[in-house]
């Protein structure tokens, strides 16, 4: 059967997708993500969308475009209609859907969290609604020990009993063990693949889970694409963006996709809390991530314990001095003591190893937002901390480190 998709998605496919359709090669003059983004912005500035390039006003839109793309190149790419039809038919027979960032049904989690860095095109198989449900991201190295693999399976099974989906990458090792663990325990999984979506969609072991909407497989890369290290690295942000909480089961310090993805979250994107395993042999990678601000996984043994992690908005507290972290975590009953709260905020920044946001402070010290803002204002006035713009964060004044 022929799979139908919107005009915007068709245009995005023609301009930037290889449309492999069983071939090994791909067009060499495809628009790179940066170029396609530039063209889309130019169209938007004129009240148009990519799909309008497939209409009668193509020449007018190209002549008015502020993009410096070669117009003949754009025309050649848009002239691949026959190849697009073949690809859509092939994907349709494999129940693979395709959607673009310009469609209203595009996953809001990706659109809102990643903005223009969200994939322009997303291919998938299974329930699209599952992409809005969140869950526990579980990531880790391909090569690991049987003990750590069993740990991943047990944690995924606990997620299933807690009613939480597992979001992972589908790669050999931790990813596959986590996904199979949650599915076999009756739960749900989302796999963000770096390659071979077509093969995964046809895999006999996946079909029942796909047909019953317990498994959703997606990829920002052509369903027929083979493995590519760059793809494996770049898809990591999608795993985090689709989850609520992330657990790094294992990672090698300074290398591999698990390490790179976690570091990107901790130092740049900060989409979700990032935890690291604390049970068993940890290795240098998990310890290094903790020093970068990752949280220690509480190792819950019950579904209610796991759900409590999701309900909390905890963020890294960063090596608190003895006794301080216990006081920061203590629930407060009755009226707050402003002097005591100010002292705790002061100690929080003394212990922090990197700039912190207002939200991170509120989560760690359990303050109301007005009290947090009053404390921040007072500490700025005292010259104890300073405010950093874009994004707004706060850090200890350099002279306080002496």
C-alpha positions as CSV (number, residue, x, y, z in Angstrom):
1,X,0.0,0.0,0.0
2,X,1.0,3.6,-0.4
3,X,1.7,5.5,2.8
4,X,0.2,9.0,2.8
5,X,2.0,11.9,4.5
6,X,1.5,15.7,4.5
7,X,2.8,17.9,1.8
8,X,5.2,19.5,4.3
9,X,6.6,16.1,5.1
10,X,6.9,15.2,1.4
11,X,8.8,18.3,0.7
12,X,11.1,17.7,3.7
13,X,11.8,14.2,2.4
14,X,12.5,15.3,-1.1
15,X,14.9,18.0,0.0
16,X,16.8,16.2,2.8
17,X,16.1,12.5,2.9
18,X,18.1,9.8,1.0
19,X,14.9,7.9,0.1
20,X,17.0,4.7,0.0
21,X,14.0,2.4,-0.8
22,X,16.3,-0.7,-1.0
23,X,19.2,1.1,-2.6
24,X,22.6,1.4,-1.1
25,X,23.3,4.9,-2.4
26,X,21.8,8.2,-1.7
27,X,21.7,11.5,-3.5
28,X,24.9,13.4,-2.9
29,X,23.3,16.9,-3.1
30,X,20.8,16.5,-0.2
31,X,20.3,19.6,1.9
32,X,22.2,19.2,5.2
33,X,20.2,19.9,8.4
34,X,21.6,23.4,8.6
35,X,20.7,24.2,5.0
36,X,17.2,22.8,5.3
37,X,16.7,24.8,8.5
38,X,17.9,27.9,6.7
39,X,15.4,27.3,3.8
40,X,12.5,26.6,6.2
41,X,13.2,29.9,8.0
42,X,13.3,31.8,4.8
43,X,9.9,30.3,3.8
44,X,8.4,31.1,7.2
45,X,9.5,34.7,6.9
46,X,7.3,34.9,3.8
47,X,4.3,33.1,5.4
48,X,5.0,29.9,3.6
49,X,5.9,26.3,4.5
50,X,8.1,23.6,2.8
51,X,5.0,22.0,1.3
52,X,4.3,25.2,-0.7
53,X,7.4,24.4,-2.8
54,X,5.3,21.5,-4.3
55,X,2.7,23.9,-5.5
56,X,2.5,26.2,-8.5
57,X,4.3,29.1,-6.8
58,X,7.7,27.3,-6.6
59,X,9.6,29.7,-8.8
60,X,8.1,32.7,-7.0
61,X,9.1,31.3,-3.6
62,X,12.6,30.5,-4.8
63,X,13.1,33.9,-6.3
64,X,11.9,35.6,-3.1
65,X,13.9,33.4,-0.8
66,X,16.7,34.9,1.3
67,X,18.4,31.5,1.4
68,X,21.7,31.4,-0.6
69,X,21.0,27.8,-1.7
70,X,21.5,27.0,-5.4
71,X,18.0,27.0,-6.9
72,X,18.8,24.4,-9.5
73,X,19.9,22.1,-6.7
74,X,16.6,22.6,-4.9
75,X,14.6,22.0,-8.2
76,X,16.6,18.7,-8.8
77,X,15.8,17.5,-5.3
78,X,12.1,18.3,-5.6
79,X,12.0,16.4,-8.9
80,X,12.5,13.1,-7.1
81,X,8.8,12.4,-6.9
82,X,8.9,8.9,-8.4
83,X,11.6,7.8,-5.9
84,X,9.6,9.3,-3.1
85,X,6.5,7.3,-4.1
86,X,8.6,4.1,-4.1
87,X,9.9,4.9,-0.7
88,X,6.5,5.7,0.8
89,X,5.0,2.5,-0.6
90,X,7.9,0.4,0.8
91,X,7.5,2.0,4.2
92,X,3.8,1.6,4.2
93,X,3.9,-2.1,3.6
94,X,6.2,-2.3,6.7
95,X,3.8,-0.1,8.8
96,X,6.4,2.6,9.1
97,X,5.1,6.1,9.4
98,X,6.9,9.3,8.7
99,X,6.2,12.8,10.1
100,X,7.9,16.2,9.9
101,X,8.5,19.0,12.4
102,X,6.0,21.1,10.4
103,X,3.1,18.7,11.1
104,X,0.7,19.3,14.1
105,X,1.0,15.7,15.2
106,X,4.8,15.9,15.6
107,X,5.9,14.9,19.1
108,X,5.5,17.9,21.3
109,X,8.2,16.7,23.7
110,X,10.7,16.9,20.9
111,X,9.4,20.2,19.5
112,X,9.2,22.0,22.8
113,X,12.5,20.7,24.3
114,X,14.7,20.7,21.3
115,X,13.1,23.5,19.1
116,X,14.7,23.8,15.7
117,X,17.2,21.1,16.7
118,X,14.4,18.5,16.8
119,X,14.7,16.2,13.7
120,X,13.0,17.7,10.7
121,X,11.9,14.2,9.8
122,X,11.0,11.4,12.1
123,X,10.3,7.8,11.0
124,X,8.5,5.4,13.3
125,X,6.6,2.2,13.8
126,X,4.1,1.6,16.6
127,X,2.0,4.1,18.6
128,X,2.9,7.7,18.0
129,X,1.1,8.7,21.2
130,X,3.7,6.8,23.3
131,X,6.2,9.5,22.4
132,X,4.3,11.9,24.7
133,X,4.1,9.6,27.7
134,X,7.6,10.1,29.0
135,X,9.3,7.3,31.0
136,X,12.7,6.2,32.3
137,X,15.6,6.6,29.9
138,X,18.1,3.7,30.4
139,X,21.4,4.0,28.6
140,X,24.7,2.2,28.8
141,X,27.7,0.8,26.9
142,X,27.3,-2.1,24.5
143,X,30.0,-4.2,26.1
144,X,29.4,-4.9,29.8
145,X,29.3,-7.7,32.3
146,X,26.5,-10.3,32.8
147,X,25.9,-8.8,36.3
148,X,25.3,-5.3,34.9
149,X,23.0,-6.7,32.2
150,X,21.0,-8.4,34.8
151,X,20.8,-5.2,36.8
152,X,19.4,-3.4,33.7
153,X,16.8,-6.1,33.2
154,X,15.7,-6.0,36.9
155,X,15.4,-2.2,36.8
156,X,13.4,-2.3,33.6
157,X,11.1,-4.9,35.2
158,X,10.6,-2.6,38.1
159,X,9.7,0.2,35.7
160,X,7.0,-2.0,34.2
161,X,5.4,-2.7,37.6
162,X,5.5,1.0,38.3
163,X,3.7,1.8,35.0
164,X,6.7,3.7,33.6
165,X,7.9,3.1,30.0
166,X,11.6,2.6,29.3
167,X,13.1,4.8,26.7
168,X,16.4,3.5,25.2
169,X,18.5,3.2,22.0
170,X,17.9,-0.4,20.9
171,X,21.6,-1.1,20.7
172,X,23.2,-4.4,21.8
173,X,23.9,-4.6,25.5
174,X,22.2,-2.4,28.1
175,X,19.7,-0.9,25.6
176,X,18.3,-4.2,24.4
177,X,18.3,-5.7,27.8
178,X,16.4,-2.8,29.3
179,X,13.8,-2.8,26.5
180,X,13.3,-6.6,26.5
181,X,13.1,-6.5,30.4
182,X,10.3,-4.0,30.5
183,X,8.3,-5.6,27.6
184,X,8.5,-9.1,29.0
185,X,7.3,-7.8,32.3
186,X,4.2,-6.4,30.7
187,X,5.4,-2.8,30.3
188,X,6.0,-0.4,27.4
189,X,9.2,0.7,25.6
190,X,10.3,3.3,23.2
191,X,13.4,2.6,21.1
192,X,15.3,5.4,19.4
193,X,17.3,3.7,16.7
194,X,20.4,5.0,15.0
195,X,20.0,2.5,12.1
196,X,17.9,-0.2,10.5
197,X,14.4,0.9,11.6
198,X,13.1,-1.2,8.6
199,X,14.8,-4.3,9.9
200,X,13.6,-3.7,13.4
201,X,10.0,-3.2,12.3
202,X,10.0,-6.5,10.5
203,X,11.7,-8.4,13.3
204,X,9.5,-11.2,14.5
205,X,10.3,-10.6,18.1
206,X,9.1,-7.0,17.9
207,X,5.9,-7.5,15.9
208,X,3.5,-8.5,18.7
209,X,4.7,-5.6,20.9
210,X,4.4,-3.2,18.0
211,X,0.9,-4.3,17.0
212,X,-0.4,-4.1,20.6
213,X,1.1,-0.5,21.1
214,X,3.5,-1.6,23.8
215,X,6.6,-0.9,21.7
216,X,7.3,2.2,19.6
217,X,10.4,2.4,17.4
218,X,11.6,5.7,15.9
219,X,14.6,7.0,14.1
220,X,15.6,10.4,12.6
221,X,17.4,8.5,9.9
222,X,16.1,6.7,6.7
223,X,14.6,3.3,7.7
224,X,17.0,1.6,5.3
225,X,20.1,3.3,6.6
226,X,23.0,1.2,8.0
227,X,25.0,1.9,11.2
228,X,26.8,5.2,11.5
229,X,28.8,6.3,14.6
230,X,27.7,9.9,14.1
231,X,24.0,8.8,14.0
232,X,24.5,6.8,17.2
233,X,25.9,9.9,18.9
234,X,23.3,12.4,17.7
235,X,20.2,10.3,18.5
236,X,21.1,10.4,22.2
237,X,19.4,13.7,22.8
238,X,16.2,12.3,21.5
239,X,16.3,9.5,24.2
240,X,16.6,12.1,26.9
241,X,14.0,14.5,25.4
242,X,11.4,11.7,25.3
243,X,11.9,10.7,29.0
244,X,11.2,12.2,32.4
245,X,14.2,10.7,34.3
246,X,17.4,9.2,33.0
247,X,19.6,6.4,34.4
248,X,23.1,5.8,33.0
249,X,23.7,2.1,33.8
250,X,27.3,2.1,32.7
251,X,29.6,4.3,30.7
252,X,33.3,4.5,29.8
253,X,34.9,7.8,30.9
254,X,35.6,10.0,27.9
255,X,34.4,7.8,25.2
256,X,31.3,6.2,23.6
257,X,27.8,7.4,23.0
258,X,26.5,6.8,26.6
259,X,29.2,9.0,28.0
260,X,28.8,11.7,25.3
261,X,25.0,11.8,25.7
262,X,25.1,12.0,29.5
263,X,27.7,14.8,29.4
264,X,25.7,16.8,26.9
265,X,22.7,16.6,29.2
266,X,24.6,17.6,32.3
267,X,26.6,20.4,30.7
268,X,24.4,21.8,28.0
269,X,20.8,20.6,27.4
270,X,19.7,19.7,31.0
271,X,16.4,18.3,29.8
272,X,15.9,15.8,32.6
273,X,17.6,14.7,35.8
274,X,20.5,12.3,35.0
275,X,21.2,9.6,37.5
276,X,24.0,7.0,37.6
277,X,23.9,3.5,39.0
278,X,25.2,3.1,42.6
279,X,24.9,-0.7,43.1
280,X,27.8,-3.0,42.2
281,X,31.1,-2.1,40.5
282,X,30.8,1.4,39.2
283,X,33.9,2.1,37.2
284,X,35.5,5.4,36.4
285,X,32.8,6.5,34.0
286,X,30.0,6.7,36.4
287,X,32.2,8.3,39.1
288,X,33.2,10.9,36.5
289,X,29.6,11.7,35.7
290,X,28.8,12.2,39.3
291,X,31.6,14.8,39.5
292,X,29.9,16.5,36.6
293,X,26.7,16.7,38.5
294,X,24.9,13.4,37.9
295,X,22.7,12.2,40.8
296,X,23.1,9.0,42.6
297,X,20.3,6.5,41.7
298,X,18.5,5.6,45.0
299,X,18.2,2.0,43.9
300,X,14.5,1.6,44.7
301,X,13.3,-2.0,45.3
302,X,9.5,-1.2,45.0
303,X,7.4,0.4,42.3
304,X,6.4,3.1,44.8
305,X,10.0,3.9,45.4
306,X,10.6,4.2,41.7
307,X,7.6,6.4,41.2
308,X,8.8,8.7,44.0
309,X,11.9,9.5,41.9
310,X,9.6,10.6,39.1
311,X,7.5,12.7,41.4
312,X,10.5,14.5,42.8
313,X,12.1,17.3,40.8
314,X,15.5,16.7,42.5
315,X,18.6,18.1,40.7
316,X,22.2,17.6,41.5
317,X,23.2,18.9,44.9
318,X,26.9,18.6,44.2
319,X,29.0,17.2,47.0
320,X,27.4,18.9,50.0
321,X,29.5,19.2,53.2
322,X,28.8,16.6,55.9
323,X,25.3,17.0,57.3
324,X,24.2,19.7,54.9
325,X,22.6,17.4,52.3
326,X,20.5,15.8,55.1
327,X,19.2,19.2,56.2
328,X,18.5,20.3,52.6
329,X,16.5,17.1,52.1
330,X,14.4,17.5,55.3
331,X,10.8,18.3,54.7
332,X,9.7,21.5,56.5
333,X,6.5,21.7,58.5
334,X,5.1,25.0,59.7
335,X,6.4,28.4,59.0
336,X,9.9,28.7,57.4
337,X,12.7,30.4,59.2
338,X,14.1,33.0,56.8
339,X,17.5,33.2,58.5
340,X,17.9,29.4,58.5
341,X,16.8,29.2,54.9
342,X,19.3,31.9,53.9
343,X,22.1,30.0,55.6
344,X,21.1,26.7,53.8
345,X,21.1,28.5,50.4
346,X,24.5,30.0,51.3
347,X,25.9,26.5,52.1
348,X,24.3,25.1,48.9
349,X,26.3,27.5,46.8
350,X,29.5,26.9,48.8
351,X,29.2,23.2,47.9
352,X,28.1,23.6,44.3
353,X,30.8,22.8,41.7
354,X,29.1,24.6,38.9
355,X,26.5,27.4,38.3
356,X,23.0,26.5,39.4
357,X,19.6,27.7,38.2
358,X,16.7,28.9,40.4
359,X,14.8,25.7,39.7
360,X,17.8,23.6,40.8
361,X,18.0,25.6,44.0
362,X,14.3,25.2,44.8
363,X,14.4,21.4,44.1
364,X,17.5,20.9,46.3
365,X,16.6,23.2,49.3
366,X,12.8,22.7,49.1
367,X,11.9,26.4,49.1
368,X,9.0,28.2,47.7
369,X,9.8,30.2,44.7
370,X,9.3,33.6,46.4
371,X,11.6,32.6,49.3
372,X,14.2,31.3,46.8
373,X,14.1,34.6,44.9
374,X,14.4,36.6,48.2
375,X,17.4,34.6,49.2
376,X,19.1,34.9,45.8
377,X,18.5,38.7,45.8
378,X,19.9,39.1,49.3
379,X,23.0,37.0,48.5
380,X,23.6,39.0,45.4
381,X,23.4,42.2,47.4
382,X,25.9,40.8,49.9
383,X,28.3,40.0,47.0
384,X,28.2,36.3,47.9
385,X,26.9,35.1,44.5
386,X,26.5,36.6,41.1
387,X,23.8,36.2,38.4
388,X,24.8,34.8,35.0
389,X,22.6,35.6,31.9
390,X,21.5,33.3,29.0
391,X,20.6,30.9,30.6
392,X,20.0,32.6,33.9
393,X,22.1,30.8,36.6
394,X,23.8,31.8,39.8
395,X,27.3,31.0,41.1
396,X,29.6,31.8,44.0
397,X,31.6,34.9,43.6
398,X,35.3,34.0,42.7
399,X,36.7,35.5,45.9
400,X,34.5,33.2,48.0
401,X,36.4,30.2,46.7
402,X,39.6,31.3,48.3
